Amino acid sequence: MTKYTIAYASRSFRGNSRKRNEDNLWCCDSCLPLVHGNVREGPAGRVKSGASASFAVFDGFGSGEKGVTASFLAAHTFGKLSEGAGWSEADDALALDQCRKISAAIRNHAEENHILCMGATMVCLQTGRTGIRGYHLGDCRCYRFTDGRLQRLTGDHCVTDGQGQKRLQRYLGAAEGRGCLQPSVFHQPYLEDDLWLLCSNGVTETLPEWRLAEILADERTLTQQLQLIREEVLRYGGEDDHTMLLLQVGREQSGVRRLYHKVCCRSKCETSIF
């Protein structure tokens, strides 16, 4: 069996129209502090494919401190639940169980502090022996850049009302029932040089996917690619908080090699939802 190494890097920034950064993330064994502002050098490193490491991005809402607390509670609870929780092909129910427990932590805090509106969206990945598995709830996204093409592995759990406003259908902190806590689960095999991007909607509602594909196709380090995404988000406005977690797969014996595929024009970007 081929063994792989997964390199990762992360960044998190406060949006230009925000007073606080309401995003958070989980990388292997830690989350960001409750109050963190701009994180220009987030957790980074490497793990082996058999290590069962977990990665996640969380986007809190509820205005101000409520969103900050919701994303922190979600990240902290997810981390505790992920310790030693390796997935098998038959236990996708683990994703729903985790969502229920994370939601309970947020709801308990809201009830104790008499908060009416508070929650978070999320997307996560977990490395296994033969591939990567993950799930999402809400509008945080996961992209896979493979063989020169960008694939979106998540579909936003949102609807648009009659006034053109987007409303979440599923999110952490929702009461159980009507499928509000049902995550969408996905899994893909390892392929050498694949890039995996987890990000909050501050990235995807600002940056066009064709531009995101161009950035991921460029021959740069993970930290350089994250910096370029940050610069482009700002160029397109950068109003919302934006958090990015980028992973790259490489064979263990040869290390992580850099991508050499180039996507130079919009016509070469193919986005698909699995």
Secondary structure, DSSP 8 states (H G I E B T S, - for coil): ---EEEEEEEEEE--TT-SS--EEEEETTEE--SS---BSS---EEEEGGG--EEEEEEEESSTHHHHHHHHHHHHHHHHHHTT----TT-THHHHHHHHHHHHHHHHHHHHTT-SS-EEEEEEEEE-SSEEEEEEESS-EEEEEETTEEEE-----EEE-TTS-EEESS-BT--SSTTTT--EEEEEE--TT-EEEEE-HHHHTTS-HHHHHHHHHSS--HHHHHHHHHHHHHHTT--S-EEEEEEEEEETTTB---------SGGG----B-
